[in-house]
Amino acid sequence: MKLIGPFKQVVTLANLPLRGKLSDEQIEIIVDGGILINKDKIHTIGNFETLKSENQNIEIETIEGEQIVLPAFVDSHTHICFGGNRANDFAMRNAGKTYLEIAESGGGIWSSVQHTRNASEEELLKTLLERIDFLISLGITTIEVKSGYGLDVENELKMLRIIKKAQDQTKATLVPTCLSAHLKPRDFDGSNEEYLNYILAEILPKVKEENLAKRVDIFIEKSAFQPEESKAFLLKTKDLGFEITVHADQFTPGSSRIAVEVGAKSADHLEATIDEDIEFLAKSNTVATALPGASLGLGEKFTPARKLLDAGAIVAIASDWNPGSAPMGNLITQASILATFEKLTTAEVLAGMTLRSAFALGLEDRGSLKQGLKADFVTYKTNNFQNVLYNQGRLNAEDVYIDGIKVK
């Protein structure tokens, strides 16, 4: 076994409720604490000197200076496998162009599809690994990664195979999600419904055969797929044995209700969610995932996280890192800004990026520091954990541990 410490503060986030609002007084803080690791799991959290005296002949990894430690973060919604960029989209949007005008000029999701299709496997793998390394440097050790810039059998499988290759080359946990239902590609000769049936008949069976993803996502929006056809698609997807998540209520309301009705693990975005659907979400086990990076990238309002928490919903916070609407990728900065605008407690923000986002991915073996859980955690050179959000991403992670081993 190995004992790591002493830490000025061990912020465990243990025993926090999964749903609803949280006060900062609910955060468990162990002063002058240590983490005792057994293989890749947490064995004990407690006072460093006590653990040291009670466990003779163990390895000691000494932490120098004043540092605090938090559970490693979980980014439960990203699109970080892509080719090219859409800096021109960002400039045009800020100059007042509409989504349709940008798309008609060659921008939008279709631009990323073309760039990704044209990129070599080597190029896509290289840039994906670079983005993963950046997220690890922030203390994010579990990362959901979507396809959705291929939009045909060949290129969707290419993306998912690259994500699988990346998993072999990183110590972070990657959670692949098939987002073939991002939008109907321009080169598909048929209706939305026919394209969704194409996904069901041609793409998902191969995804399952190669074990490339266990999750399926769909973008329900006026510019993508309509509510009823989406609901039918999701139910058929569940019949194939996939877990589901939904891009819901980004610009228009209603699709979060569908996510709940079909038993989705999460409904992500929710910037346009109305009060009655907030109550509907709050009574379900579908996680409401806020994506502040998209609000910042598009200049749109934030997910009503305060209302969702007050209603009793399970609220996660993820980056939505993608080349179009959310190019920043810095979850800590985004969550800190969301907290300012939505008046979220530090406990709510930290839980939203750890145990609650882990639950959105069906991973209940991580997200807090307690016995038996995966030994993933992040340290900062500070004597007060509140400085992490206070500095809005400027306070860099000092060390990042995965399975109890320092990787950064």
Secondary structure, DSSP 8 states (H G I E B T S, - for coil): -EEEEEEEEEE--TT--SSS---GGG--EEEEEEEEEETTEEEEEEEHHHHHHHSTT-EEEE--SS-EEEE-EEE--------S--HHHHHHHHTT--HHHHHHTT-SHHHHHHHHHHS-HHHHHHHHHHHHHHHHHTTEEEEEEE--S--SHHHHHHHHHHHHHHHTT-SSEEEEEEEEETS--TT--S-HHHHHHHIIIIIHHHHHHTT--SEEEEEBSTTSB-HHHHHHHHHHHHHTT-EEEEEESSSSSSHHHHHHHTT-SEEEE-TT--HHHHHHHHTSS-EEEE-HHHHHHHT-----HHHHHHHT--EEE-----SSS-----HHHHHHHHHHHHT--HHHHHHHTTHHHHHHTT--S-SS--TTSB--EEEESSS-TTHHHHTTT-S---EEEETTEE--
